[in-house]
């Protein structure tokens, strides 16, 4: 009996030891299964490499210009902005102008009517007829005075009347020219009650301040025009960056919604006054005209500051994910490692690659074409 109990005790102890041994080995297997895998490596088979069309290479040393990012607006100088008024008051009889319309120099803008125009023409023709009479009288009195048949006083008075009338006629003629009438072609047969306004420039209408039937006076601005051929870019540069600028520096301007359409130019004037926001006005002249650019339009611009040598990669070699930039470094055959990259300025399709703890541009080989395909494969693998 005692022998049977002792045998059972040994059997139970053996089973317990065996179970304990199994339980101690289990965590080791679990640890192997839970070993973290690297998620920044991509491995491609030879067939995948061929189909992906990857290209690799070392960064190239290129001259990359650094630039200052600024904002500004398009402006027209005072000599390119025209306010059209009338020299005499009148009722607006006709106009078809709308803001944005293009006008050629000499094109009819509006017609006005007023009895004052008729009176001005009447005064001119009357003064012209009297001048002809006074000229004849002056010549007659001069002949009489030379023969002592007329006194000097009469001759001098006739001479003064003739010269005064000639001045009056000249002044009335200038007034007619101001209202668009050629005095040399004016006769009693072509009197008109209409004054016509013609465009003084080739340009665009920016404002129309009148309507048909309105009575306008010389102080009223009827239309505002702008000549787009002399538009310039006015940039706002903070005073801390002012010492980086100089007249003649290259500028590239572009609209926020069309960054691919660029307008090259140069700095022509740097302001000498710091505004309340600590900004200084910098005026730039654009090399090309564009009807799409109008005064008041907001623009972005880059001012080229200096050029320096840098290791560069093609722009397509740098991928963006999660607000960060990455490059793929070539490791073993078919294996690529995604590394976070620090970049500098871009120019002519190349971006400066800055050194970092993981990226060494001078002695590493990177994927220069097809980096985006590697990023997609890596992210798809993480989701599996």
ABEGO torsion letter per residue (X at the ends): XAAAAAAAAAAAAAAAAAAAAAAAAAAAAAAAAABBBBAABBBBBAAAAAAAGBBBEBBBBBBBBBBBBBBBBBBBBAAABBBBBBABBEBBABBABBBGBBBBBGBBABBBBBAAAAAAAAAAAAAAAAAAAAAAAAAAAAAAAAAGABBAAAAAAAAAAAAAAAAAAAAAAAAAAAAGBBAAABBAAABBABBBBBBABBBBBABBABBBGBBBBAABBABBBBBAAABBBBBBBBAAAAAABBBGBBBBBBBAABAABBBBBBBABBBABBBAAGBBBBBBBBABBBAABBBGBBBBBBBBABBBBBBBBBAAABBBBGGBBBBBBBBBBGBBBBBBBBBBBBBGGBBBBBBBAABBAAABBBBABGAAAAAAAAAAAAAX
